[in-house]
Amino acid sequence: MASKPKMESRRQFADKRTIRQIVAELNARLGFVPDPEATPEKVREMMRSGGVRPEDNLFSREILHM
């Protein structure tokens, strides 16, 4: 009769403070400034002002293509 090897029951957790610090440093290096007041409506308006036409379905068309 074969016995099952014991599985290590120790859980592994990520330190969220460290992850937040790394992401903040990366954002600073890339020049990305998060906008806490961002909304889908603002993004749509920015896209329209940049010449993106919603009826072209550029994003969903590419996803369907994949």
PyMOL Python script that loads the backbone (N, CA, C, O; Angstrom):
from pymol import cmd

cmd.read_pdbstr("""\
ATOM      1  N   MET A   1       0.842  -1.161   0.000  1.00  0.00           N
ATOM      2  CA  MET A   1       0.000   0.000   0.000  1.00  0.00           C
ATOM      3  C   MET A   1       0.895   1.235   0.000  1.00  0.00           C
ATOM      4  O   MET A   1       1.774   1.381   0.850  1.00  0.00           O
ATOM      5  N   ALA A   2       0.660   2.114  -0.959  1.00  0.00           N
ATOM      6  CA  ALA A   2       1.475   3.327  -1.091  1.00  0.00           C
ATOM      7  C   ALA A   2       0.937   4.412  -0.174  1.00  0.00           C
ATOM      8  O   ALA A   2      -0.273   4.569  -0.009  1.00  0.00           O
ATOM      9  N   SER A   3       1.839   5.135   0.403  1.00  0.00           N
ATOM     10  CA  SER A   3       1.401   6.238   1.255  1.00  0.00           C
ATOM     11  C   SER A   3       1.610   7.556   0.506  1.00  0.00           C
ATOM     12  O   SER A   3       2.542   7.697  -0.285  1.00  0.00           O
ATOM     13  N   LYS A   4       0.744   8.492   0.768  1.00  0.00           N
ATOM     14  CA  LYS A   4       0.835   9.796   0.125  1.00  0.00           C
ATOM     15  C   LYS A   4       1.876  10.646   0.850  1.00  0.00           C
ATOM     16  O   LYS A   4       1.945  10.640   2.079  1.00  0.00           O
ATOM     17  N   PRO A   5       2.681  11.371   0.085  1.00  0.00           N
ATOM     18  CA  PRO A   5       3.633  12.267   0.762  1.00  0.00           C
ATOM     19  C   PRO A   5       2.878  13.390   1.455  1.00  0.00           C
ATOM     20  O   PRO A   5       1.853  13.865   0.966  1.00  0.00           O
ATOM     21  N   LYS A   6       3.401  13.803   2.596  1.00  0.00           N
ATOM     22  CA  LYS A   6       2.745  14.874   3.339  1.00  0.00           C
ATOM     23  C   LYS A   6       2.935  16.199   2.601  1.00  0.00           C
ATOM     24  O   LYS A   6       4.043  16.549   2.193  1.00  0.00           O
ATOM     25  N   MET A   7       1.847  16.913   2.443  1.00  0.00           N
ATOM     26  CA  MET A   7       1.893  18.218   1.793  1.00  0.00           C
ATOM     27  C   MET A   7       2.209  19.276   2.842  1.00  0.00           C
ATOM     28  O   MET A   7       1.685  19.246   3.955  1.00  0.00           O
ATOM     29  N   GLU A   8       3.060  20.191   2.473  1.00  0.00           N
ATOM     30  CA  GLU A   8       3.382  21.270   3.402  1.00  0.00           C
ATOM     31  C   GLU A   8       2.152  22.157   3.549  1.00  0.00           C
ATOM     32  O   GLU A   8       1.603  22.626   2.551  1.00  0.00           O
ATOM     33  N   SER A   9       1.724  22.388   4.763  1.00  0.00           N
ATOM     34  CA  SER A   9       0.500  23.142   4.994  1.00  0.00           C
ATOM     35  C   SER A   9       0.748  24.630   5.204  1.00  0.00           C
ATOM     36  O   SER A   9      -0.194  25.387   5.437  1.00  0.00           O
ATOM     37  N   ARG A  10       1.998  25.053   5.124  1.00  0.00           N
ATOM     38  CA  ARG A  10       2.318  26.460   5.336  1.00  0.00           C
ATOM     39  C   ARG A  10       1.749  27.295   4.181  1.00  0.00           C
ATOM     40  O   ARG A  10       1.934  26.960   3.011  1.00  0.00           O
ATOM     41  N   ARG A  11       1.071  28.358   4.520  1.00  0.00           N
ATOM     42  CA  ARG A  11       0.520  29.244   3.505  1.00  0.00           C
ATOM     43  C   ARG A  11       1.537  30.334   3.200  1.00  0.00           C
ATOM     44  O   ARG A  11       2.315  30.758   4.054  1.00  0.00           O
ATOM     45  N   GLN A  12       1.494  30.767   1.948  1.00  0.00           N
ATOM     46  CA  GLN A  12       2.403  31.825   1.558  1.00  0.00           C
ATOM     47  C   GLN A  12       1.588  33.067   1.221  1.00  0.00           C
ATOM     48  O   GLN A  12       0.642  33.009   0.435  1.00  0.00           O
ATOM     49  N   PHE A  13       1.962  34.181   1.819  1.00  0.00           N
ATOM     50  CA  PHE A  13       1.269  35.438   1.601  1.00  0.00           C
ATOM     51  C   PHE A  13       2.268  36.463   1.088  1.00  0.00           C
ATOM     52  O   PHE A  13       3.438  36.458   1.469  1.00  0.00           O
ATOM     53  N   ALA A  14       1.789  37.334   0.224  1.00  0.00           N
ATOM     54  CA  ALA A  14       2.626  38.429  -0.262  1.00  0.00           C
ATOM     55  C   ALA A  14       2.451  39.626   0.663  1.00  0.00           C
ATOM     56  O   ALA A  14       1.351  39.901   1.141  1.00  0.00           O
ATOM     57  N   ASP A  15       3.530  40.319   0.902  1.00  0.00           N
ATOM     58  CA  ASP A  15       3.480  41.527   1.719  1.00  0.00           C
ATOM     59  C   ASP A  15       2.958  42.662   0.834  1.00  0.00           C
ATOM     60  O   ASP A  15       3.670  43.141  -0.048  1.00  0.00           O
ATOM     61  N   LYS A  16       1.735  43.083   1.068  1.00  0.00           N
ATOM     62  CA  LYS A  16       1.103  44.092   0.215  1.00  0.00           C
ATOM     63  C   LYS A  16       1.810  45.433   0.287  1.00  0.00           C
ATOM     64  O   LYS A  16       1.814  46.181  -0.691  1.00  0.00           O
ATOM     65  N   ARG A  17       2.408  45.751   1.428  1.00  0.00           N
ATOM     66  CA  ARG A  17       3.149  47.014   1.530  1.00  0.00           C
ATOM     67  C   ARG A  17       4.317  47.021   0.553  1.00  0.00           C
ATOM     68  O   ARG A  17       4.579  48.025  -0.109  1.00  0.00           O
ATOM     69  N   THR A  18       5.007  45.907   0.469  1.00  0.00           N
ATOM     70  CA  THR A  18       6.137  45.802  -0.450  1.00  0.00           C
ATOM     71  C   THR A  18       5.671  45.913  -1.897  1.00  0.00           C
ATOM     72  O   THR A  18       6.295  46.603  -2.702  1.00  0.00           O
ATOM     73  N   ILE A  19       4.579  45.238  -2.226  1.00  0.00           N
ATOM     74  CA  ILE A  19       4.050  45.288  -3.591  1.00  0.00           C
ATOM     75  C   ILE A  19       3.623  46.706  -3.937  1.00  0.00           C
ATOM     76  O   ILE A  19       3.910  47.185  -5.034  1.00  0.00           O
ATOM     77  N   ARG A  20       2.936  47.389  -3.010  1.00  0.00           N
ATOM     78  CA  ARG A  20       2.519  48.775  -3.263  1.00  0.00           C
ATOM     79  C   ARG A  20       3.728  49.681  -3.502  1.00  0.00           C
ATOM     80  O   ARG A  20       3.692  50.550  -4.373  1.00  0.00           O
ATOM     81  N   GLN A  21       4.787  49.480  -2.735  1.00  0.00           N
ATOM     82  CA  GLN A  21       5.991  50.286  -2.881  1.00  0.00           C
ATOM     83  C   GLN A  21       6.635  50.033  -4.250  1.00  0.00           C
ATOM     84  O   GLN A  21       7.047  50.978  -4.922  1.00  0.00           O
ATOM     85  N   ILE A  22       6.722  48.787  -4.659  1.00  0.00           N
ATOM     86  CA  ILE A  22       7.308  48.446  -5.957  1.00  0.00           C
ATOM     87  C   ILE A  22       6.485  49.047  -7.091  1.00  0.00           C
ATOM     88  O   ILE A  22       7.047  49.600  -8.036  1.00  0.00           O
ATOM     89  N   VAL A  23       5.164  48.946  -7.008  1.00  0.00           N
ATOM     90  CA  VAL A  23       4.292  49.504  -8.039  1.00  0.00           C
ATOM     91  C   VAL A  23       4.418  51.026  -8.079  1.00  0.00           C
ATOM     92  O   VAL A  23       4.446  51.614  -9.160  1.00  0.00           O
ATOM     93  N   ALA A  24       4.492  51.663  -6.924  1.00  0.00           N
ATOM     94  CA  ALA A  24       4.645  53.118  -6.872  1.00  0.00           C
ATOM     95  C   ALA A  24       5.962  53.549  -7.507  1.00  0.00           C
ATOM     96  O   ALA A  24       6.006  54.544  -8.230  1.00  0.00           O
ATOM     97  N   GLU A  25       7.032  52.809  -7.243  1.00  0.00           N
ATOM     98  CA  GLU A  25       8.325  53.125  -7.841  1.00  0.00           C
ATOM     99  C   GLU A  25       8.286  52.939  -9.356  1.00  0.00           C
ATOM    100  O   GLU A  25       8.827  53.756 -10.100  1.00  0.00           O
ATOM    101  N   LEU A  26       7.655  51.877  -9.802  1.00  0.00           N
ATOM    102  CA  LEU A  26       7.530  51.626 -11.242  1.00  0.00           C
ATOM    103  C   LEU A  26       6.709  52.722 -11.907  1.00  0.00           C
ATOM    104  O   LEU A  26       7.087  53.226 -12.965  1.00  0.00           O
ATOM    105  N   ASN A  27       5.590  53.093 -11.297  1.00  0.00           N
ATOM    106  CA  ASN A  27       4.755  54.165 -11.840  1.00  0.00           C
ATOM    107  C   ASN A  27       5.537  55.471 -11.940  1.00  0.00           C
ATOM    108  O   ASN A  27       5.419  56.189 -12.932  1.00  0.00           O
ATOM    109  N   ALA A  28       6.332  55.783 -10.923  1.00  0.00           N
ATOM    110  CA  ALA A  28       7.130  57.012 -10.937  1.00  0.00           C
ATOM    111  C   ALA A  28       8.164  56.961 -12.056  1.00  0.00           C
ATOM    112  O   ALA A  28       8.377  57.949 -12.758  1.00  0.00           O
ATOM    113  N   ARG A  29       8.800  55.816 -12.218  1.00  0.00           N
ATOM    114  CA  ARG A  29       9.818  55.679 -13.261  1.00  0.00           C
ATOM    115  C   ARG A  29       9.201  55.805 -14.656  1.00  0.00           C
ATOM    116  O   ARG A  29       9.821  56.366 -15.560  1.00  0.00           O
ATOM    117  N   LEU A  30       7.986  55.285 -14.831  1.00  0.00           N
ATOM    118  CA  LEU A  30       7.309  55.342 -16.125  1.00  0.00           C
ATOM    119  C   LEU A  30       6.583  56.661 -16.355  1.00  0.00           C
ATOM    120  O   LEU A  30       6.133  56.944 -17.465  1.00  0.00           O
ATOM    121  N   GLY A  31       6.472  57.463 -15.304  1.00  0.00           N
ATOM    122  CA  GLY A  31       5.762  58.732 -15.424  1.00  0.00           C
ATOM    123  C   GLY A  31       4.252  58.576 -15.379  1.00  0.00           C
ATOM    124  O   GLY A  31       3.520  59.467 -15.812  1.00  0.00           O
ATOM    125  N   PHE A  32       3.783  57.453 -14.859  1.00  0.00           N
ATOM    126  CA  PHE A  32       2.347  57.203 -14.760  1.00  0.00           C
ATOM    127  C   PHE A  32       1.823  57.802 -13.469  1.00  0.00           C
ATOM    128  O   PHE A  32       2.346  57.525 -12.389  1.00  0.00           O
ATOM    129  N   VAL A  33       0.796  58.619 -13.581  1.00  0.00           N
ATOM    130  CA  VAL A  33       0.181  59.225 -12.408  1.00  0.00           C
ATOM    131  C   VAL A  33      -1.261  58.721 -12.331  1.00  0.00           C
ATOM    132  O   VAL A  33      -2.091  59.119 -13.148  1.00  0.00           O
ATOM    133  N   PRO A  34      -1.575  57.850 -11.363  1.00  0.00           N
ATOM    134  CA  PRO A  34      -2.941  57.351 -11.237  1.00  0.00           C
ATOM    135  C   PRO A  34      -3.922  58.485 -10.945  1.00  0.00           C
ATOM    136  O   PRO A  34      -3.634  59.377 -10.147  1.00  0.00           O
ATOM    137  N   ASP A  35      -5.075  58.441 -11.595  1.00  0.00           N
ATOM    138  CA  ASP A  35      -6.118  59.440 -11.377  1.00  0.00           C
ATOM    139  C   ASP A  35      -7.210  58.805 -10.522  1.00  0.00           C
ATOM    140  O   ASP A  35      -7.975  57.980 -11.022  1.00  0.00           O
ATOM    141  N   PRO A  36      -7.299  59.171  -9.249  1.00  0.00           N
ATOM    142  CA  PRO A  36      -8.304  58.549  -8.382  1.00  0.00           C
ATOM    143  C   PRO A  36      -9.735  58.894  -8.784  1.00  0.00           C
ATOM    144  O   PRO A  36     -10.676  58.236  -8.341  1.00  0.00           O
ATOM    145  N   GLU A  37      -9.905  59.906  -9.606  1.00  0.00           N
ATOM    146  CA  GLU A  37     -11.245  60.308 -10.034  1.00  0.00           C
ATOM    147  C   GLU A  37     -11.582  59.792 -11.432  1.00  0.00           C
ATOM    148  O   GLU A  37     -12.569  60.226 -12.026  1.00  0.00           O
ATOM    149  N   ALA A  38     -10.786  58.881 -11.957  1.00  0.00           N
ATOM    150  CA  ALA A  38     -11.036  58.336 -13.294  1.00  0.00           C
ATOM    151  C   ALA A  38     -12.343  57.543 -13.312  1.00  0.00           C
ATOM    152  O   ALA A  38     -12.657  56.804 -12.378  1.00  0.00           O
ATOM    153  N   THR A  39     -13.081  57.714 -14.383  1.00  0.00           N
ATOM    154  CA  THR A  39     -14.331  56.979 -14.571  1.00  0.00           C
ATOM    155  C   THR A  39     -14.370  56.455 -16.002  1.00  0.00           C
ATOM    156  O   THR A  39     -13.663  56.969 -16.869  1.00  0.00           O
ATOM    157  N   PRO A  40     -15.187  55.441 -16.255  1.00  0.00           N
ATOM    158  CA  PRO A  40     -15.329  54.957 -17.630  1.00  0.00           C
ATOM    159  C   PRO A  40     -15.794  56.067 -18.578  1.00  0.00           C
ATOM    160  O   PRO A  40     -15.384  56.111 -19.738  1.00  0.00           O
ATOM    161  N   GLU A  41     -16.638  56.948 -18.087  1.00  0.00           N
ATOM    162  CA  GLU A  41     -17.134  58.039 -18.932  1.00  0.00           C
ATOM    163  C   GLU A  41     -15.987  58.963 -19.362  1.00  0.00           C
ATOM    164  O   GLU A  41     -15.931  59.389 -20.516  1.00  0.00           O
ATOM    165  N   LYS A  42     -15.077  59.269 -18.433  1.00  0.00           N
ATOM    166  CA  LYS A  42     -13.935  60.115 -18.763  1.00  0.00           C
ATOM    167  C   LYS A  42     -13.041  59.437 -19.802  1.00  0.00           C
ATOM    168  O   LYS A  42     -12.549  60.081 -20.729  1.00  0.00           O
ATOM    169  N   VAL A  43     -12.841  58.141 -19.635  1.00  0.00           N
ATOM    170  CA  VAL A  43     -12.012  57.400 -20.589  1.00  0.00           C
ATOM    171  C   VAL A  43     -12.650  57.418 -21.967  1.00  0.00           C
ATOM    172  O   VAL A  43     -11.966  57.632 -22.967  1.00  0.00           O
ATOM    173  N   ARG A  44     -13.954  57.197 -22.026  1.00  0.00           N
ATOM    174  CA  ARG A  44     -14.649  57.224 -23.320  1.00  0.00           C
ATOM    175  C   ARG A  44     -14.508  58.592 -23.981  1.00  0.00           C
ATOM    176  O   ARG A  44     -14.280  58.680 -25.188  1.00  0.00           O
ATOM    177  N   GLU A  45     -14.641  59.655 -23.195  1.00  0.00           N
ATOM    178  CA  GLU A  45     -14.501  61.007 -23.745  1.00  0.00           C
ATOM    179  C   GLU A  45     -13.080  61.243 -24.257  1.00  0.00           C
ATOM    180  O   GLU A  45     -12.884  61.830 -25.321  1.00  0.00           O
ATOM    181  N   MET A  46     -12.095  60.780 -23.492  1.00  0.00           N
ATOM    182  CA  MET A  46     -10.709  60.922 -23.933  1.00  0.00           C
ATOM    183  C   MET A  46     -10.469  60.162 -25.234  1.00  0.00           C
ATOM    184  O   MET A  46      -9.769  60.640 -26.126  1.00  0.00           O
ATOM    185  N   MET A  47     -11.052  58.988 -25.328  1.00  0.00           N
ATOM    186  CA  MET A  47     -10.895  58.193 -26.552  1.00  0.00           C
ATOM    187  C   MET A  47     -11.539  58.900 -27.737  1.00  0.00           C
ATOM    188  O   MET A  47     -10.956  58.969 -28.819  1.00  0.00           O
ATOM    189  N   ARG A  48     -12.753  59.427 -27.526  1.00  0.00           N
ATOM    190  CA  ARG A  48     -13.440  60.148 -28.608  1.00  0.00           C
ATOM    191  C   ARG A  48     -12.623  61.355 -29.046  1.00  0.00           C
ATOM    192  O   ARG A  48     -12.490  61.612 -30.243  1.00  0.00           O
ATOM    193  N   SER A  49     -12.067  62.106 -28.077  1.00  0.00           N
ATOM    194  CA  SER A  49     -11.289  63.291 -28.425  1.00  0.00           C
ATOM    195  C   SER A  49      -9.982  62.901 -29.124  1.00  0.00           C
ATOM    196  O   SER A  49      -9.394  63.716 -29.834  1.00  0.00           O
ATOM    197  N   GLY A  50      -9.530  61.665 -28.926  1.00  0.00           N
ATOM    198  CA  GLY A  50      -8.332  61.176 -29.599  1.00  0.00           C
ATOM    199  C   GLY A  50      -8.611  60.546 -30.943  1.00  0.00           C
ATOM    200  O   GLY A  50      -7.700  60.042 -31.599  1.00  0.00           O
ATOM    201  N   GLY A  51      -9.872  60.572 -31.360  1.00  0.00           N
ATOM    202  CA  GLY A  51     -10.218  60.058 -32.682  1.00  0.00           C
ATOM    203  C   GLY A  51     -10.698  58.623 -32.733  1.00  0.00           C
ATOM    204  O   GLY A  51     -10.909  58.080 -33.818  1.00  0.00           O
ATOM    205  N   VAL A  52     -10.874  58.000 -31.580  1.00  0.00           N
ATOM    206  CA  VAL A  52     -11.366  56.616 -31.554  1.00  0.00           C
ATOM    207  C   VAL A  52     -12.882  56.645 -31.664  1.00  0.00           C
ATOM    208  O   VAL A  52     -13.561  57.306 -30.878  1.00  0.00           O
ATOM    209  N   ARG A  53     -13.396  55.934 -32.631  1.00  0.00           N
ATOM    210  CA  ARG A  53     -14.858  55.880 -32.824  1.00  0.00           C
ATOM    211  C   ARG A  53     -15.392  54.601 -32.195  1.00  0.00           C
ATOM    212  O   ARG A  53     -14.963  53.509 -32.566  1.00  0.00           O
ATOM    213  N   PRO A  54     -16.329  54.716 -31.241  1.00  0.00           N
ATOM    214  CA  PRO A  54     -16.849  53.520 -30.562  1.00  0.00           C
ATOM    215  C   PRO A  54     -17.465  52.511 -31.530  1.00  0.00           C
ATOM    216  O   PRO A  54     -17.386  51.303 -31.307  1.00  0.00           O
ATOM    217  N   GLU A  55     -18.071  53.003 -32.590  1.00  0.00           N
ATOM    218  CA  GLU A  55     -18.736  52.090 -33.525  1.00  0.00           C
ATOM    219  C   GLU A  55     -17.744  51.218 -34.300  1.00  0.00           C
ATOM    220  O   GLU A  55     -18.148  50.241 -34.930  1.00  0.00           O
ATOM    221  N   ASP A  56     -16.445  51.560 -34.261  1.00  0.00           N
ATOM    222  CA  ASP A  56     -15.441  50.731 -34.938  1.00  0.00           C
ATOM    223  C   ASP A  56     -15.120  49.460 -34.154  1.00  0.00           C
ATOM    224  O   ASP A  56     -14.581  48.506 -34.716  1.00  0.00           O
ATOM    225  N   ASN A  57     -15.444  49.441 -32.879  1.00  0.00           N
ATOM    226  CA  ASN A  57     -15.224  48.263 -32.021  1.00  0.00           C
ATOM    227  C   ASN A  57     -13.787  47.753 -32.103  1.00  0.00           C
ATOM    228  O   ASN A  57     -13.563  46.547 -32.203  1.00  0.00           O
ATOM    229  N   LEU A  58     -12.814  48.661 -32.061  1.00  0.00           N
ATOM    230  CA  LEU A  58     -11.418  48.262 -32.216  1.00  0.00           C
ATOM    231  C   LEU A  58     -10.975  47.259 -31.163  1.00  0.00           C
ATOM    232  O   LEU A  58     -10.295  46.284 -31.482  1.00  0.00           O
ATOM    233  N   PHE A  59     -11.350  47.486 -29.926  1.00  0.00           N
ATOM    234  CA  PHE A  59     -10.885  46.617 -28.849  1.00  0.00           C
ATOM    235  C   PHE A  59     -11.558  45.246 -28.898  1.00  0.00           C
ATOM    236  O   PHE A  59     -10.883  44.217 -28.876  1.00  0.00           O
ATOM    237  N   SER A  60     -12.874  45.236 -28.962  1.00  0.00           N
ATOM    238  CA  SER A  60     -13.560  43.942 -28.970  1.00  0.00           C
ATOM    239  C   SER A  60     -13.304  43.187 -30.263  1.00  0.00           C
ATOM    240  O   SER A  60     -13.278  41.957 -30.260  1.00  0.00           O
ATOM    241  N   ARG A  61     -13.117  43.891 -31.360  1.00  0.00           N
ATOM    242  CA  ARG A  61     -12.842  43.217 -32.623  1.00  0.00           C
ATOM    243  C   ARG A  61     -11.502  42.483 -32.536  1.00  0.00           C
ATOM    244  O   ARG A  61     -11.388  41.354 -33.013  1.00  0.00           O
ATOM    245  N   GLU A  62     -10.505  43.098 -31.943  1.00  0.00           N
ATOM    246  CA  GLU A  62      -9.195  42.450 -31.800  1.00  0.00           C
ATOM    247  C   GLU A  62      -9.283  41.262 -30.852  1.00  0.00           C
ATOM    248  O   GLU A  62      -8.661  40.229 -31.098  1.00  0.00           O
ATOM    249  N   ILE A  63     -10.043  41.396 -29.778  1.00  0.00           N
ATOM    250  CA  ILE A  63     -10.206  40.276 -28.840  1.00  0.00           C
ATOM    251  C   ILE A  63     -10.880  39.104 -29.548  1.00  0.00           C
ATOM    252  O   ILE A  63     -10.454  37.960 -29.389  1.00  0.00           O
ATOM    253  N   LEU A  64     -11.917  39.372 -30.320  1.00  0.00           N
ATOM    254  CA  LEU A  64     -12.598  38.308 -31.057  1.00  0.00           C
ATOM    255  C   LEU A  64     -11.678  37.690 -32.104  1.00  0.00           C
ATOM    256  O   LEU A  64     -11.746  36.489 -32.364  1.00  0.00           O
ATOM    257  N   HIS A  65     -10.833  38.498 -32.696  1.00  0.00           N
ATOM    258  CA  HIS A  65      -9.895  38.014 -33.701  1.00  0.00           C
ATOM    259  C   HIS A  65      -8.933  36.987 -33.099  1.00  0.00           C
ATOM    260  O   HIS A  65      -8.579  36.002 -33.747  1.00  0.00           O
ATOM    261  N   MET A  66      -8.516  37.228 -31.851  1.00  0.00           N
ATOM    262  CA  MET A  66      -7.571  36.309 -31.201  1.00  0.00           C
ATOM    263  C   MET A  66      -8.244  34.982 -30.957  1.00  0.00           C
ATOM    264  O   MET A  66      -7.623  34.065 -30.418  1.00  0.00           O
TER     265      MET A  66
END
""", "prot")
cmd.dss("prot")
cmd.show_as("cartoon", "prot")
cmd.util.cbc("prot")
cmd.orient("prot")
